[in-house]
């Protein structure tokens, strides 16, 4: 999915207020028979229309005509102009007519986006003495970019400089989506604004920096900012952590019922090591948080060491890794062991010493949850053996391993079946005939063909038989002996059941 890609310049984007007020009453518009092209509805998001009580009518050249019940303030006009990449012309219309038309044309809104959850725009607080040289529109523009990303539930905002322009992209459901091209002049001002509110050194542009937007913005969401000097300027990435987002229940992640029951049994063990593995962006943290929520109760002392703490859970003691103060995973884990824990969550096992301490903790009366960057469940066992964990100790420690991937789910509103190609048939490798599914794109899914994500996985439940096999795993290397449910089996089920598409499987495997 791509968005409007107009180049923006401050002088071109917002006209003066008097010209913008040059609208006329819409005596000739019959809202009962009004038709609006779908491209216009995509150009101007529904939450903006509802917020300002406006409706896109038509585009003539670089002019976007919008229906409005009153003259809009300059900051609102600026925001609308930035989002659409067009100069704005207002046509005054009846308020009720506009509200009715919004409801009729944006049928997607009330089901997918809860109108009551949308709040009035808040401007990020800033240090007055540092921003005297920044234009007001840049502050509003930066806030608009962040607000739009939050509304779209983006996980990251990318601001990337190139030779003649800069590009703004959002990562949504694991995919980077182009949002806007902007001029280098605006890019420079936006970078300065973001670095100021992230408490970075705005004069230093040749070394990477990390920061955090520490002021409350949009329901206390957390924003982690990093910069990277490139040949054309600083690339900025803003990671959005949704503090008020409800932690997913284990039942909602996509585990098959029987497999989920086995995972729940693992979590009820008083000790041992449970690992979640997979590449970056495979949902390991989400699964860990769901597990913590499942086992959290007043009788347990649960402590985590994370980088960073993405979600806070009531009743759980959570610690942030802080390398500047020499608080590493290893030092944090050693300190946690002196805090009388029942359950420990280590955000990631990265090195041999951390692995040894985690394994030792798991065989001395603690349940330990952690993650590894490996591509398969069996590979995780081999990785731990390579970290010089003795096979007999590892076999005693391990309770289970889940290796997972995240895939986008096909939109249920535009899902359609089709006869698979030869390549697809060979991939699934079933003797009987079958159909596959894809989303053709609709208003409900913003024409992507997908809504939401689900987990695909394989897992190993370490029983007595597998404990005996671990010491010989390097010799045997037999996945079939270990895996309860292979990733390939789950992929085939997801394809045939229509949960995801073949193109999505190709992307993640």
N, C-alpha and C positions, 0 to 999 in steps of 0.2 A: 504493500500500500504506500502511495506517495501523496504528499500534500502539495499545495500551491508553492511554486518555487520562484516567485518574483524576487528580484533584487530590491532591497529596501534602502532608502536614504532618508534621513530625517526630514529634509526639506520637501521631498516628494511625498512622504507618507501622510503628513497631517497638514491640511489646509487651515487657513485662519478661520476663527470662529464665525465671523460674519458671513463668509462664503458658505460655510457648512450650514448656516441657518437659512440658506436660500432655497428651502424646500417649498412644496406647495401642497395644498389639501388634495387628498386622493379621491376626488368626487367620482372619477371614472372607474375605480377599482371595485369589482364585485367579488368579495371574498368567498362567496358561496361557489363560484365557478373558477376561482383563481387556480392556476397551475404554476408550479415552481419546479424548475429542472433539478434533478438529483445532484448535479454538480454544484449547485448553489447551496444545497443543504449540507453537503460535505465541506464546503468552503467555510461556512460559518456554523460552529458547533451549537447544539441545542442549548447547552447550559448558558452560553453567552446570550442567546436570544431571549431566554427566560429571565436572565438577570437584568437585562436592560430593556426588556419588552420591545424587541425589534424583530424584523423578519426580512430576509434577503428577497428582493423582487426580481432584479435583472442586472446584467452587466452590459455596459456600452463602453467599449474601449477599455480604459483604465478606471472607469467610474463604476462603483457598485452602488446601486440604488437600494436603500433599505426603508421599510415602513417603520415608523416610530410614532408613539403617542405624544412625544414632546421632544424638544431640542435637547440633545445629549451634551453632557459636560465634555470638556476637551480631553480629559484623561480617558474617558470611555471611548471617544472617537479615535483616539490614538491607539488604544488597544484593539479595537475592531479593525482599524486600518492595518495594524501590524499582522493580525491573524490572517486576514484575507489577502494582504498584499495589494490592496486597491485604495484609491481615493474614494471617500464616502460622500454620497448625496442622500439627504434625508427627505422622505416623503411623509408628511404628517397624516396619520390615520387614527381611527378610533381604537382605543385601548382594548376593548372587548373583542373587536374583530381580529386584532393581532394575536391575542391570547388563544382564540379559537383556532386560528390558522396554525399557530405553533403546535398545538395539540394534534391537529389533523395531519400535518406534514411530518412531524418528528415522532412517528409512532413508536420509535425505539425507546424513547426516553424513560417513561414511567416504569417499564419492566427492567431495563438494564441499569439505569442510573436513578437513584432515589432523589427526587427533587428536594425533599425536606433536608437531605444531607448536605446540600450546597449552601455554603455560607457566603456572606459578603466578603469581598476581597480585602485582605489585610496586607499592609505594606511591611516588609521586613524592617525592623529597627536598624538604625545605623548611627555611626559617630558623626555628629554634625561637623566637627572641625576638619574631618578628613574628606568631606564630600562637597565642599564649597565650589569646587571646580567641575563637578559633574552636573550635566543638565538634568532638569526634572524629568523630561521624557525618558531618559535612559533608565532612571530608577524605576519608573512605571513599566517600561519595556522589559526590564530584567524580571520584575515581579510577575509580569504577564507570562513570560516563558516558564517560570517555575510553577505558577498556578496551573497553566495548561498541562504541564507534565504530571502534576499531582492529580489533576482531574482525569487524565487518561491512564492513571495508575502505572506510570512509567517507573522502572527501577533505577534508571540512570538518564542523565542529560549529558550529551556530548556537544561541546562547542569547539569546532575544528577549523583552524585557519588554512587557507590554500593561497595560491599566488594572487588571484584577483578577487577572491570573495572568501567568506567564511560560511560554514555549514552548521546548522543546529539539528541534532538528531535525538530521538527518544528511543530508549530500549523498552519495548512493550512485549510481554510474554516471551522474552528471550530473543526477540528480533529487533534490530535497529531499523527505525523508520525515519525517513527524512521529513523534517518539519519545515525548515526555512533556510533559504540562502539569504545572507545579509552582507552589506558592504563591509569592507575592512575597517572603515571609520567607526561604524556602529560596533563591530566586533571588539575593537580596542577599548571602547567605553564600557561595554558589557563586562569584559574581563576585569577592568579596574574596579567596577562596582562589586563583582563577585568576590574579588580578592580582599576588598575592604571589609565586607560583612563576614568574611571567613577569617579575618584577623591574620592575613598574610602580608608579606612585604611587597607593596605594589611597585617598588623601584627595582626589585630583583626579578628579572625575566629569563635568566640563563641557567637557572638550576630548578629542579623539581621542588614543589612545595606541597604540603598537605595542610588542610584546615577544616574548620567546622563552622557552619552557620549556627551560632550559639543562641540567637534570639528565637523566640517562639514564632512560628509561621505555619499557618494552616493546621490547626489542631495539634500543635506540638510535634509535628513531624521532624525528623532529624535529617540533616543534610551534611554529608561528608564530601569535601572538595579536594581534588588533586589537580596539580598542573604539571605539564610536561613540555619543555622547550623543543619545538620542531623547527625546521628550516624556514617556515613561514610565520612563526610566532608561537605563542603558548596555546597548547591544547588543554582544555578544561573538561573534567568529568565530575559531575555532581551525582553522588549516590544518594538515593532517597530511601530513608528507612521510615516506614509507616508505623509510628509508635502506637497509634490507637487501633490498628488493624487487628481483628480478632485472629488468634492463633488457630490454624486449621486443626480440626479433629482428625484423628487417625482414620476414621471411617471415610473422610472426604478426600483423602489423598489419592485414591485409585488402587489401593491394594485389594486383591480378591479376598472374599470373606474368609476362606479357609486359611490363606496365608496371613491375613491380619490377626486371626485368632492365635496362630503360632507365634507371631511377633509379640502379641500381648502376653503370652506365656513367658517368653524370654524376659520381658520387662518386669515380670513379677518375681524373678529369681533374686535372692538376697545378695548375690555377688556375681562377678564375671565381667567380661568385656563384650560389648555390643558395638559393632562398627557400621557406619553408613559410608559407602564409597561411591565414587563417580567423579567425572571431570567438573571443572568450574561451571557453575550455572545449572547444575543438575538437581537442585533442590535439597541438598543434604541438610542445610541449616533448618529448612522448613520441617523436614522429617524429624530432626533432633528436637525441635521445639514442641512438636506434636507429641513426641514420646515423653518429654519432660512434663507436659501438661497432663498426660494420661497417668503418670505415676506420682504426681504431686499430691501429697496429703500432709496433715498436721503431725503425723507420727514420724516423718522422715526429715532428716537434715540434708537438703540438696544444695550443692554449691557448684557453680560453673566458672570456668575461665575461658573468655571469648575474645575475639578480635574482629569487629567490636561486638558489644552487646546489642543485638538487633531488636529484640523485643524483651520487655521486662515482664516477669511473671510473678504475681503476688505469692509470697511464701517461699520463694527460691532466692538464695544469695548469689548474685551475679557479679563477676569481677571482670573488668576490662584489662586486656593486655596493654602495657604501656612501656614501650621500648626506651623512651627517653628517661624513664626512671628505673630502667633495668628490670621491669616486671614482665618476664617472658612467660610462655606457656609452662616451661619447666619449673621456674621459680614459683609461679603461681600454684602449680600442681603440688609441689612439695609443701607449700604453706597450707594448702587446703587439707592435706593429710593430717595436719596438726589441729584441725578444727572439728574433729569428731564427726566426719561426714558419713552418711549412709549411701548417698548417690552422688557421683561426680560426673560432670560433663566437661570434657576438654574439647574446645572448638575444633582443633585439628592436631593430629600427630604428625610432626614435620621432621623430627630427627630421632636418631637412635636412642639418646638418653631419655627423651620424653616418652618414647615407646616403652622403654624398660620400666620407668616409674609407673606408667599407666597399667602395664601388665602386672607389676608387683602389687599395685593397689587392688587390682581386680581379684587376686587370689588371697588377699588378706582381709576379706570381709566387706568389700565395697563393690557396688555395681557401678561400672564405668561406661559411659557413652562417649563416643568420639567419631571423627571422620578421617578418612584417608583419600588422597588423590590417586586412585587406581581405576582402571577401566573394567574390572570384573571382580566378583566375589572371591574366586579362587586366587586371583592375582594378589589380593590383599594378604592372604596367608603367606604367600611366597615373599611379599614385601617385608612382612614382619620377621620372617626367618632370615632374610637378608640383613635386617637390622640387628642380627645376632641375638634374637630371642631364642632361647633353647626350645626345641620342639616339644619336649615333655612339659615345659612350663606353659607354652602357648596352648597346647592341647587342654591343659587344665583351666586356663583363663578364659578362652573363647566360649561365648554362648551363642552368638549368631552374627552373620554378616549380610548386609543388604547392599547390593550394588544397583544404582538407579539412574534413570535419565528422565528429563521432563520433556513432554511433547504437548503441542497445542491440540486442543480438542476441536473436532469439526463442529461448526455452528449448526445447532439442531434446526434452525429456521430455514436454512438453504442447503441442507445436506441432500445429496443425490447419489444414487447407486450407478455404477457403470461396470462393464465387462473388463476385467483386467487384461493388460497387455501380456505378451509372452515373457517379458522381463519380470513383471510383477508376479505372474504365475510361478515362474522359476524360483523367485524369492520366497514366496509362501510355501511352495512345494507340497501341495495337497493333491491327492488323487481325484477327489470329487470336485465338481464345479462349484465355484463360489463367486460372489460379487465383492467389489471394493467400493469405498465411498470417498467423496470429497465435498467441500463446500464451494458453491459457485460464487458466493459473495452476495451480501444484501445489506440493508440499512442496519440490521440488528448487530452485525459483526464489523461494521465499517468497511464492508467489501473485502475483508481479508479471507473469509471462509472459515474463520476460527473464533471461538470464544472460550477463554480460560485455558488452563493446562492441567495435565494429569501425569502421574508417575508410571513409568514402565520399569520393571525391575527383575532381578534374580536374587535369590537368597539362599544362604546355607544355615541350617539349624544344626548346631553342633551337638550331636548325641554321642553315646558311648562308642558306637562304631566309627564315627568320624574322628573322635579323639584319638583312637588307635591308628587311624590312617594318616593323621597330620605329620607324624614323624617321618613318613615315607612319601610325603606329597611330591617332593622334587623328583623322585624316581617314577612314581606312578603318573603324576600330572593328569589325572583322569577326572575331567569335570563332571561326567555323568555320575560318578560315585558320590560327589559332594552336593551338587545342586538339587534343591527341592523343586525348583521351578526356574528354568533357564530364561535368560533375557529374550532369546529368539522365540520361545514358546509364548511368552507374554506379548511380544510384538505381533505375532500371528493372530492371537486372540483379539488384540486391539484393532487390527486391520479388518478382520472378518466381522467383528461386532460393530464396526463403524465408529469407533471412538476417535480414531485419528486417520490420517491419510498416508499413502505410500511416500509422497514427497516429503512429508514431515519425518517419517522414519529414516529416509535417506539423509536428512539433515543432521540427525542426532547419533547415527551409528557409524 
